[in-house]
């Protein structure tokens, strides 16, 4: 029995360390995937806001044809200008510019590969 324990050595501790690392990598992978999903949802929301603002601009431009006084005209032109600025702002805030896609994708693939390697070591 002592021969087995001697031969076994630090193997149980190494296996436990590898299992813990697999769990950590799995957690990180899940976290990265959630972050990517949140960014994709944010992008979709921004595109919807841009489309809404563009619709409002076209509606205000049509209303300019039926203006009856200067105050109406000024209000509509200011609203058109505001919507134009809103569109520009939404395009600048587009999360694609801050998408951690290259870093996250690299981290995800690294974590997945390491998880597979460690799982193979444990099963061997």
Secondary structure as UniProt FT lines:
FT   HELIX           2..8
FT   TURN            9..10
FT   HELIX           11..64
FT   TURN            65..66
FT   HELIX           70..92
FT   HELIX           95..98
FT   HELIX           101..123
//
